[in-house]
Amino acid sequence: MIPFNKPYLTGKEAHYLYEAVNSGHISGNGLFTKKCQNYFEERWGFKKALLTTSCTDALEMCAMLINIQPGDEVIVPSYTFVSSALAFVRQGAKIVFADSHKDQPGIDEQLIESLITPRTRAIVPVHYAGLACDMDTIMAIANKHQLFVIEDAAQAIDSYYKGRPLGSIGHLGTFSFHETKNIQCGEGGMLVINDEQFVNRAEILWEKGTNRAEFFRGEVNKYGWVDTGSSFLPSELNASFLYAQLEELSNIQAKRKAIWEKYYENLNPLQNAGKIKLQVSSEDTTNNGHMFYIVCRSLDERNRLISFLKSNNIHSVFHYLSLHKSPYYQSKHDERSLPESDRYSDCLLRLPLHLHLNDADVSRISDCIKEFYK
Ligand SMILES: *Cc1c(COP(=O)(O)O)cnc(C)c1O
Protein backbone atom coordinates (compact mmCIF):
# COMPACT_ATOMS: atom_id res chain seq x y z
CA MET A 1 0.00 0.00 0.00
CA ILE A 2 1.34 3.46 -0.85
CA PRO A 3 0.51 5.43 2.32
CA PHE A 4 -1.08 8.86 2.12
CA ASN A 5 1.55 10.26 4.47
CA LYS A 6 4.70 8.90 6.01
CA PRO A 7 6.62 11.36 8.17
CA TYR A 8 10.13 12.09 7.01
CA LEU A 9 13.05 12.00 9.42
CA THR A 10 16.29 13.71 8.51
CA GLY A 11 18.37 11.38 10.69
CA LYS A 12 19.56 14.15 13.03
CA GLU A 13 16.46 14.17 15.28
CA ALA A 14 17.79 11.58 17.73
CA HIS A 15 21.15 13.38 17.82
CA TYR A 16 19.62 16.71 18.85
CA LEU A 17 17.22 15.02 21.26
CA TYR A 18 20.21 13.40 22.90
CA GLU A 19 21.94 16.78 23.07
CA ALA A 20 18.87 18.32 24.73
CA VAL A 21 18.64 15.47 27.25
CA ASN A 22 22.36 15.69 27.99
CA SER A 23 22.21 19.44 28.51
CA GLY A 24 20.14 18.80 31.62
CA HIS A 25 17.51 21.31 30.46
CA ILE A 26 14.48 19.84 28.74
CA SER A 27 11.67 22.13 29.91
CA GLY A 28 10.63 24.95 27.59
CA ASN A 29 12.31 28.10 26.32
CA GLY A 30 15.83 26.66 26.29
CA LEU A 31 18.61 26.60 23.73
CA PHE A 32 16.77 24.69 20.97
CA THR A 33 13.60 26.74 21.35
CA LYS A 34 15.71 29.87 20.86
CA LYS A 35 17.57 28.35 17.91
CA CYS A 36 14.30 27.50 16.19
CA GLN A 37 12.73 30.89 16.91
CA ASN A 38 15.85 32.72 15.68
CA TYR A 39 15.86 30.64 12.53
CA PHE A 40 12.26 31.58 11.74
CA GLU A 41 12.77 35.25 12.57
CA GLU A 42 15.91 35.48 10.45
CA ARG A 43 14.82 33.41 7.50
CA TRP A 44 11.37 34.95 7.07
CA GLY A 45 11.75 38.29 8.81
CA PHE A 46 9.04 37.58 11.38
CA LYS A 47 9.08 40.27 14.08
CA LYS A 48 8.70 37.70 16.85
CA ALA A 49 8.28 33.93 16.72
CA LEU A 50 7.22 31.80 19.71
CA LEU A 51 7.16 28.02 19.48
CA THR A 52 3.94 26.50 20.82
CA THR A 53 2.76 22.96 21.43
CA SER A 54 0.46 23.17 18.39
CA CYS A 55 -1.03 25.52 15.83
CA THR A 56 -4.27 25.18 17.80
CA ASP A 57 -2.49 26.62 20.85
CA ALA A 58 -1.06 29.45 18.77
CA LEU A 59 -4.59 30.27 17.54
CA GLU A 60 -5.86 30.21 21.14
CA MET A 61 -3.14 32.69 22.04
CA CYS A 62 -4.36 34.91 19.19
CA ALA A 63 -7.91 34.85 20.54
CA MET A 64 -6.56 35.89 23.96
CA LEU A 65 -4.22 38.54 22.53
CA ILE A 66 -6.98 40.33 20.65
CA ASN A 67 -9.19 40.00 23.75
CA ILE A 68 -12.13 38.23 22.17
CA GLN A 69 -15.21 38.70 24.36
CA PRO A 70 -18.47 36.73 24.37
CA GLY A 71 -20.57 37.80 21.41
CA ASP A 72 -17.66 39.13 19.34
CA GLU A 73 -17.74 37.90 15.76
CA VAL A 74 -14.88 36.32 13.85
CA ILE A 75 -14.98 35.59 10.13
CA VAL A 76 -13.53 32.15 9.31
CA PRO A 77 -13.83 30.00 6.18
CA SER A 78 -16.08 26.99 6.65
CA TYR A 79 -13.70 24.77 4.69
CA THR A 80 -10.88 24.52 7.23
CA PHE A 81 -9.64 22.55 10.21
CA VAL A 82 -11.70 22.78 13.42
CA SER A 83 -9.04 24.80 15.28
CA SER A 84 -9.32 27.85 12.98
CA ALA A 85 -12.77 28.38 14.52
CA LEU A 86 -12.53 26.54 17.85
CA ALA A 87 -9.75 28.73 19.24
CA PHE A 88 -12.09 31.75 19.06
CA VAL A 89 -15.21 29.88 20.17
CA ARG A 90 -13.44 29.03 23.46
CA GLN A 91 -13.30 32.77 24.19
CA GLY A 92 -17.02 33.13 23.48
CA ALA A 93 -16.84 34.30 19.87
CA LYS A 94 -19.60 33.77 17.36
CA ILE A 95 -18.13 32.38 14.16
CA VAL A 96 -19.42 33.88 10.93
CA PHE A 97 -18.47 31.32 8.32
CA ALA A 98 -17.42 32.44 4.86
CA ASP A 99 -17.54 30.46 1.64
CA SER A 100 -14.57 29.32 -0.44
CA HIS A 101 -13.56 30.56 -3.87
CA LYS A 102 -14.99 28.88 -6.93
CA ASP A 103 -11.51 28.04 -8.18
CA GLN A 104 -9.72 27.25 -4.87
CA PRO A 105 -10.71 26.27 -1.31
CA GLY A 106 -9.40 29.50 0.33
CA ILE A 107 -11.78 32.18 1.62
CA ASP A 108 -13.55 34.20 -1.09
CA GLU A 109 -12.34 37.70 -0.19
CA GLN A 110 -15.17 39.29 -2.20
CA LEU A 111 -17.70 37.94 0.33
CA ILE A 112 -15.98 39.21 3.46
CA GLU A 113 -17.29 42.76 3.57
CA SER A 114 -20.92 41.65 3.45
CA LEU A 115 -20.31 39.58 6.62
CA ILE A 116 -18.97 42.46 8.72
CA THR A 117 -21.18 43.83 11.52
CA PRO A 118 -20.42 46.21 14.42
CA ARG A 119 -19.45 43.11 16.48
CA THR A 120 -16.86 41.82 14.01
CA ARG A 121 -13.35 41.75 15.50
CA ALA A 122 -11.20 39.60 13.25
CA ILE A 123 -10.76 37.78 9.96
CA VAL A 124 -8.95 34.43 9.84
CA PRO A 125 -7.71 33.66 6.32
CA VAL A 126 -6.50 30.05 5.98
CA HIS A 127 -3.83 29.48 3.33
CA TYR A 128 -5.15 26.12 2.17
CA ALA A 129 -2.48 23.85 0.69
CA GLY A 130 -0.02 26.70 1.23
CA LEU A 131 -1.78 28.73 -1.46
CA ALA A 132 -2.03 32.37 -0.38
CA CYS A 133 -5.36 34.07 0.19
CA ASP A 134 -5.75 37.50 -1.44
CA MET A 135 -3.99 39.29 1.41
CA ASP A 136 -3.98 42.78 -0.15
CA THR A 137 -7.77 42.77 -0.34
CA ILE A 138 -8.15 41.20 3.11
CA MET A 139 -5.76 43.67 4.78
CA ALA A 140 -7.50 46.61 3.06
CA ILE A 141 -10.90 45.45 4.35
CA ALA A 142 -9.44 44.90 7.83
CA ASN A 143 -7.86 48.37 7.93
CA LYS A 144 -11.05 50.02 6.71
CA HIS A 145 -13.13 48.35 9.44
CA GLN A 146 -10.37 48.20 12.11
CA LEU A 147 -10.30 44.44 12.34
CA PHE A 148 -7.45 42.10 13.21
CA VAL A 149 -6.17 39.60 10.66
CA ILE A 150 -4.87 36.27 11.93
CA GLU A 151 -3.32 34.13 9.22
CA ASP A 152 -3.84 30.43 9.78
CA ALA A 153 -0.64 29.47 7.99
CA ALA A 154 -0.61 25.92 9.42
CA GLN A 155 0.02 24.51 5.93
CA ALA A 156 1.92 27.48 4.57
CA ILE A 157 5.52 27.25 5.74
CA ASP A 158 7.91 28.65 3.10
CA SER A 159 5.11 29.95 0.89
CA TYR A 160 4.82 33.54 -0.32
CA TYR A 161 2.28 36.14 -1.39
CA LYS A 162 3.72 38.70 -3.81
CA GLY A 163 7.14 37.83 -2.43
CA ARG A 164 6.14 38.19 1.24
CA PRO A 165 6.26 35.11 3.49
CA LEU A 166 2.85 33.85 4.54
CA GLY A 167 2.31 34.37 8.25
CA SER A 168 4.12 37.72 8.11
CA ILE A 169 1.31 39.80 6.63
CA GLY A 170 -1.56 39.72 9.16
CA HIS A 171 -1.27 41.14 12.68
CA LEU A 172 -0.63 37.58 13.87
CA GLY A 173 0.15 34.30 12.11
CA THR A 174 0.12 30.67 13.19
CA PHE A 175 1.96 27.57 11.94
CA SER A 176 1.75 23.85 12.63
CA PHE A 177 4.54 21.31 12.99
CA HIS A 178 2.16 18.40 13.31
CA GLU A 179 3.40 15.15 11.81
CA THR A 180 1.31 15.77 8.66
CA LYS A 181 2.95 19.11 7.81
CA ASN A 182 6.07 19.85 5.70
CA ILE A 183 8.35 20.09 8.73
CA GLN A 184 7.28 18.52 11.97
CA CYS A 185 8.03 17.47 15.52
CA GLY A 186 5.06 15.17 16.12
CA GLU A 187 2.90 17.85 17.70
CA GLY A 188 4.07 21.44 17.53
CA GLY A 189 3.31 24.91 16.32
CA MET A 190 4.35 28.54 16.28
CA LEU A 191 2.84 31.95 16.87
CA VAL A 192 4.20 34.77 14.73
CA ILE A 193 3.67 38.29 16.00
CA ASN A 194 3.91 40.99 13.37
CA ASP A 195 2.19 43.78 15.29
CA GLU A 196 4.57 45.15 17.92
CA GLN A 197 1.74 45.86 20.41
CA PHE A 198 1.30 42.13 21.05
CA VAL A 199 4.92 41.09 21.64
CA ASN A 200 5.21 41.53 25.41
CA ARG A 201 1.80 40.15 26.27
CA ALA A 202 2.32 37.14 23.98
CA GLU A 203 5.37 36.13 26.04
CA ILE A 204 3.32 36.39 29.23
CA LEU A 205 0.37 34.33 27.94
CA TRP A 206 2.91 31.78 26.70
CA GLU A 207 4.44 31.40 30.19
CA LYS A 208 1.25 30.77 32.22
CA GLY A 209 0.45 34.43 32.75
CA THR A 210 3.83 35.18 34.32
CA ASN A 211 6.60 37.56 33.31
CA ARG A 212 9.17 34.79 33.51
CA ALA A 213 10.61 35.56 30.06
CA GLU A 214 11.46 39.12 31.16
CA PHE A 215 12.94 37.74 34.38
CA PHE A 216 15.24 35.36 32.48
CA ARG A 217 16.42 38.24 30.33
CA GLY A 218 17.25 40.15 33.52
CA GLU A 219 14.72 42.88 32.78
CA VAL A 220 12.90 42.43 36.11
CA ASN A 221 14.34 41.07 39.36
CA LYS A 222 11.46 38.77 40.26
CA TYR A 223 8.64 37.24 38.34
CA GLY A 224 5.02 36.57 39.19
CA TRP A 225 1.47 36.27 37.99
CA VAL A 226 0.64 39.30 35.88
CA ASP A 227 -2.04 38.23 33.36
CA THR A 228 -4.10 35.36 32.00
CA GLY A 229 -2.34 32.65 30.00
CA SER A 230 -1.59 28.95 29.85
CA SER A 231 1.28 26.59 29.30
CA PHE A 232 1.68 27.16 25.58
CA LEU A 233 5.42 26.54 25.27
CA PRO A 234 6.77 23.19 24.12
CA SER A 235 9.57 21.32 25.88
CA GLU A 236 13.10 21.25 24.50
CA LEU A 237 12.40 17.69 23.37
CA ASN A 238 10.00 19.00 20.72
CA ALA A 239 12.23 21.95 19.85
CA SER A 240 15.38 19.85 19.40
CA PHE A 241 13.50 17.47 17.11
CA LEU A 242 12.14 20.40 15.10
CA TYR A 243 15.62 21.90 14.79
CA ALA A 244 16.81 18.81 12.95
CA GLN A 245 13.99 19.29 10.46
CA LEU A 246 14.77 23.00 10.04
CA GLU A 247 18.33 22.22 9.04
CA GLU A 248 16.94 20.18 6.15
CA LEU A 249 14.13 22.54 5.22
CA SER A 250 15.46 23.55 1.79
CA ASN A 251 16.03 19.96 0.86
CA ILE A 252 12.61 18.87 2.08
CA GLN A 253 10.93 21.69 0.18
CA ALA A 254 12.79 20.95 -3.06
CA LYS A 255 11.78 17.30 -2.92
CA ARG A 256 8.13 18.00 -2.07
CA LYS A 257 7.87 20.54 -4.87
CA ALA A 258 9.43 18.11 -7.37
CA ILE A 259 6.80 15.49 -6.50
CA TRP A 260 4.07 18.12 -6.81
CA GLU A 261 5.34 19.20 -10.24
CA LYS A 262 5.45 15.63 -11.47
CA TYR A 263 1.85 15.01 -10.40
CA TYR A 264 0.79 18.24 -12.08
CA GLU A 265 2.51 17.34 -15.34
CA ASN A 266 0.96 13.86 -15.31
CA LEU A 267 -2.56 14.95 -14.43
CA ASN A 268 -2.89 18.26 -16.28
CA PRO A 269 -4.16 16.49 -19.44
CA LEU A 270 -7.15 15.27 -17.38
CA GLN A 271 -7.77 18.85 -16.29
CA ASN A 272 -7.55 20.02 -19.89
CA ALA A 273 -10.09 17.36 -20.83
CA GLY A 274 -12.47 18.85 -18.21
CA LYS A 275 -12.49 15.77 -15.98
CA ILE A 276 -10.78 17.09 -12.87
CA LYS A 277 -9.61 20.43 -11.49
CA LEU A 278 -6.14 20.98 -10.02
CA GLN A 279 -4.71 23.62 -7.71
CA VAL A 280 -4.72 27.00 -9.46
CA SER A 281 -1.47 28.83 -9.95
CA SER A 282 -1.16 32.58 -9.90
CA GLU A 283 1.68 35.07 -10.08
CA ASP A 284 0.73 36.30 -6.59
CA THR A 285 1.35 33.07 -4.74
CA THR A 286 3.91 30.32 -4.62
CA ASN A 287 3.31 26.62 -4.18
CA ASN A 288 5.07 25.12 -1.15
CA GLY A 289 4.49 21.48 -2.02
CA HIS A 290 2.35 20.90 1.05
CA MET A 291 -0.44 19.03 -0.67
CA PHE A 292 -1.50 17.69 -4.03
CA TYR A 293 -5.25 17.67 -4.44
CA ILE A 294 -7.67 17.09 -7.28
CA VAL A 295 -11.29 18.23 -7.40
CA CYS A 296 -13.70 15.68 -8.88
CA ARG A 297 -17.06 16.45 -10.47
CA SER A 298 -19.24 14.82 -7.78
CA LEU A 299 -19.20 13.11 -4.40
CA ASP A 300 -20.03 9.80 -6.04
CA GLU A 301 -17.17 10.12 -8.53
CA ARG A 302 -14.75 11.10 -5.76
CA ASN A 303 -15.75 8.13 -3.61
CA ARG A 304 -15.47 5.72 -6.52
CA LEU A 305 -12.00 7.08 -7.24
CA ILE A 306 -10.96 6.55 -3.59
CA SER A 307 -12.12 2.92 -3.84
CA PHE A 308 -10.44 2.41 -7.19
CA LEU A 309 -7.13 3.74 -5.85
CA LYS A 310 -7.50 1.60 -2.72
CA SER A 311 -8.02 -1.50 -4.84
CA ASN A 312 -4.71 -0.55 -6.46
CA ASN A 313 -3.02 -0.23 -3.06
CA ILE A 314 -2.97 3.56 -3.04
CA HIS A 315 -4.28 5.45 -0.04
CA SER A 316 -5.93 8.76 -0.96
CA VAL A 317 -8.03 10.84 1.41
CA PHE A 318 -10.69 13.53 1.27
CA HIS A 319 -10.38 16.51 3.58
CA TYR A 320 -12.57 18.87 5.63
CA LEU A 321 -16.29 18.63 6.16
CA SER A 322 -17.84 22.13 6.13
CA LEU A 323 -17.68 23.46 9.69
CA HIS A 324 -21.00 25.30 9.37
CA LYS A 325 -22.65 21.88 9.05
CA SER A 326 -20.69 20.23 11.88
CA PRO A 327 -22.62 18.63 14.75
CA TYR A 328 -21.11 21.21 17.11
CA TYR A 329 -21.75 24.38 15.15
CA GLN A 330 -24.70 23.62 12.85
CA SER A 331 -27.32 24.97 15.27
CA LYS A 332 -25.25 28.12 15.90
CA HIS A 333 -24.77 28.88 12.21
CA ASP A 334 -26.94 31.57 10.64
CA GLU A 335 -28.47 29.32 7.96
CA ARG A 336 -26.62 30.81 4.98
CA SER A 337 -25.71 28.06 2.54
CA LEU A 338 -22.03 27.87 1.57
CA PRO A 339 -22.08 25.90 -1.66
CA GLU A 340 -18.40 26.08 -2.57
CA SER A 341 -17.31 24.84 0.85
CA ASP A 342 -19.77 21.96 0.53
CA ARG A 343 -18.49 21.19 -2.95
CA TYR A 344 -14.88 20.91 -1.69
CA SER A 345 -16.12 18.69 1.17
CA ASP A 346 -17.72 16.39 -1.40
CA CYS A 347 -15.31 16.53 -4.31
CA LEU A 348 -11.75 17.24 -3.13
CA LEU A 349 -9.29 14.37 -2.93
CA ARG A 350 -5.70 14.47 -1.65
CA LEU A 351 -3.03 12.21 -3.14
CA PRO A 352 -0.01 10.80 -1.28
CA LEU A 353 2.74 13.42 -0.99
CA HIS A 354 5.75 12.64 1.18
CA LEU A 355 9.48 12.10 0.86
CA HIS A 356 9.22 8.31 0.79
CA LEU A 357 7.56 8.44 -2.66
CA ASN A 358 9.75 7.82 -5.66
CA ASP A 359 9.18 8.72 -9.31
CA ALA A 360 7.75 5.28 -10.06
CA ASP A 361 5.17 5.69 -7.26
CA VAL A 362 4.04 9.06 -8.57
CA SER A 363 3.76 7.64 -12.10
CA ARG A 364 1.80 4.65 -10.87
CA ILE A 365 -0.63 6.81 -8.88
CA SER A 366 -1.10 9.16 -11.85
CA ASP A 367 -1.60 6.26 -14.26
CA CYS A 368 -4.23 4.79 -11.97
CA ILE A 369 -6.18 8.04 -11.97
CA LYS A 370 -5.94 8.23 -15.77
CA GLU A 371 -7.16 4.66 -15.97
CA PHE A 372 -10.15 5.53 -13.77
CA TYR A 373 -11.15 8.41 -16.08
CA LYS A 374 -10.76 6.40 -19.28
C1 LIG B 1 -2.99 21.25 10.79
C2 LIG B 1 -3.86 22.45 10.83
C3 LIG B 1 -4.23 23.05 12.04
C4 LIG B 1 -3.93 22.46 13.39
O1 LIG B 1 -2.60 22.29 13.66
P1 LIG B 1 -2.16 21.58 15.03
O2 LIG B 1 -0.70 21.88 15.11
O3 LIG B 1 -2.46 20.13 14.88
O4 LIG B 1 -2.93 22.21 16.14
C5 LIG B 1 -4.96 24.24 12.01
N1 LIG B 1 -5.33 24.78 10.84
C6 LIG B 1 -5.03 24.22 9.67
C7 LIG B 1 -5.46 24.89 8.41
C8 LIG B 1 -4.31 23.03 9.62
O5 LIG B 1 -4.01 22.46 8.44
PDBQT file of the ligand as one rigid body, heavy atoms in Angstrom, charges set to zero:
ROOT
HETATM    1  C1  LIG A 401      -2.992  21.249  10.787  1.00  0.00    +0.000 C 
HETATM    2  C2  LIG A 401      -3.862  22.448  10.835  1.00  0.00    +0.000 A 
HETATM    3  C3  LIG A 401      -4.235  23.054  12.038  1.00  0.00    +0.000 A 
HETATM    4  C4  LIG A 401      -3.926  22.459  13.385  1.00  0.00    +0.000 C 
HETATM    5  O1  LIG A 401      -2.602  22.293  13.661  1.00  0.00    +0.000 OA
HETATM    6  P1  LIG A 401      -2.161  21.582  15.034  1.00  0.00    +0.000 P 
HETATM    7  O2  LIG A 401      -0.701  21.880  15.106  1.00  0.00    +0.000 OA
HETATM    8  O3  LIG A 401      -2.462  20.130  14.884  1.00  0.00    +0.000 OA
HETATM    9  O4  LIG A 401      -2.929  22.213  16.141  1.00  0.00    +0.000 OA
HETATM   10  C5  LIG A 401      -4.959  24.235  12.011  1.00  0.00    +0.000 A 
HETATM   11  N1  LIG A 401      -5.333  24.785  10.843  1.00  0.00    +0.000 NA
HETATM   12  C6  LIG A 401      -5.033  24.216   9.666  1.00  0.00    +0.000 A 
HETATM   13  C7  LIG A 401      -5.456  24.889   8.410  1.00  0.00    +0.000 C 
HETATM   14  C8  LIG A 401      -4.306  23.025   9.617  1.00  0.00    +0.000 A 
HETATM   15  O5  LIG A 401      -4.012  22.462   8.442  1.00  0.00    +0.000 OA
ENDROOT
TORSDOF 0
